[in-house]
Amino acid sequence: MSIIRHAAKFTVVGFINTGVYYGFYLLMRMVMPYLAAHILATAIAMVGSFFLNTYWTFRTKPTWKKFAIFPLTNLTNYVVQTVGLAALVEWASMDEVIAPLVAAV
């Protein structure tokens, strides 16, 4: 499979992952603080991303080892997005509904 095809599939998974994250974030935000909702939504989206990328993008078999290592590939993004979210809500007084989308960019 070509690198362009992998990149296109990876991009599609990224959009799906963002939608899953934001949907779960909005749902969980109704019953818990925004940072807790962010953390749980990120975890759910990360699991979905792992399986979509494993099965669809790269057509490989998932293993427990790959599953355990996968969050490390997202660690920098997670930290930047979490700090950005908190800064936007707490310091910039941005609405908790919009802040995750801005922090993701």
C-alpha positions in Angstrom: 0.0 0.0 0.0 1.3 3.4 -0.9 2.4 6.0 1.7 -0.2 8.4 0.3 -2.9 5.9 1.0 -1.7 5.3 4.5 -1.5 9.0 5.1 -5.1 9.5 3.8 -6.4 6.7 6.0 -4.5 8.1 9.0 -6.1 11.5 8.3 -9.6 10.0 8.2 -9.0 8.2 11.4 -7.8 11.5 12.9 -11.1 13.2 12.0 -13.1 10.3 13.3 -11.1 10.3 16.5 -11.7 14.1 16.9 -15.4 13.6 16.5 -15.5 10.7 19.0 -13.5 12.7 21.5 -15.7 15.8 21.2 -18.9 13.8 21.3 -17.9 12.0 24.5 -16.5 15.2 26.0 -19.8 17.0 25.5 -21.8 14.1 27.0 -19.5 13.6 30.0 -19.2 17.4 30.6 -22.9 17.3 31.6 -22.1 15.1 34.6 -18.5 16.0 35.6 -16.0 18.8 35.5 -14.5 19.7 32.1 -11.0 18.3 32.8 -12.4 15.0 34.0 -14.6 14.8 30.8 -11.5 15.7 28.7 -9.4 12.9 30.3 -12.1 10.2 29.9 -13.0 11.3 26.4 -9.4 11.3 25.4 -9.0 7.7 26.7 -12.1 6.5 24.8 -11.0 8.2 21.6 -7.5 6.8 22.0 -8.8 3.3 22.2 -10.9 3.8 19.1 -8.0 5.4 17.3 -5.7 2.4 18.2 -8.1 -0.1 16.7 -9.0 1.9 13.6 -5.3 2.5 12.9 -4.4 -1.1 13.6 -7.1 -2.8 11.6 -7.9 -0.2 8.8 -5.0 2.1 8.3 -2.1 -0.3 8.7 -3.9 -3.7 8.4 -2.0 -5.3 11.3 -3.0 -7.5 14.2 -3.4 -5.6 17.5 -1.4 -7.0 20.4 -1.4 -6.1 24.1 2.1 -4.7 23.7 1.1 -2.4 20.9 -2.0 -1.3 22.8 0.1 -0.5 25.9 2.7 1.5 23.9 0.1 3.4 21.8 -0.7 6.1 24.4 3.0 7.0 24.4 2.8 8.0 20.8 0.1 10.5 21.8 1.6 11.7 25.0 3.0 15.1 23.7 -0.3 15.9 22.0 -2.3 14.9 25.1 -0.2 17.2 27.4 -0.3 20.2 25.0 -4.0 19.8 24.5 -4.8 19.4 28.2 -2.6 22.4 29.2 -4.1 24.4 26.4 -7.7 23.4 27.4 -7.1 24.4 31.0 -5.4 27.7 30.0 -8.2 28.6 27.6 -10.9 27.9 30.2 -9.2 29.2 33.4 -7.1 32.1 32.1 -8.8 33.2 28.9 -12.4 32.5 30.2 -13.3 30.6 27.0 -16.4 28.6 27.0 -15.8 24.9 28.0 -17.8 23.8 24.9 -15.5 25.6 22.4 -12.2 25.4 24.3 -11.4 21.7 23.4 -11.7 22.5 19.7 -9.4 25.5 19.9 -6.9 23.6 22.1 -6.9 20.8 19.5 -5.9 23.2 16.8 
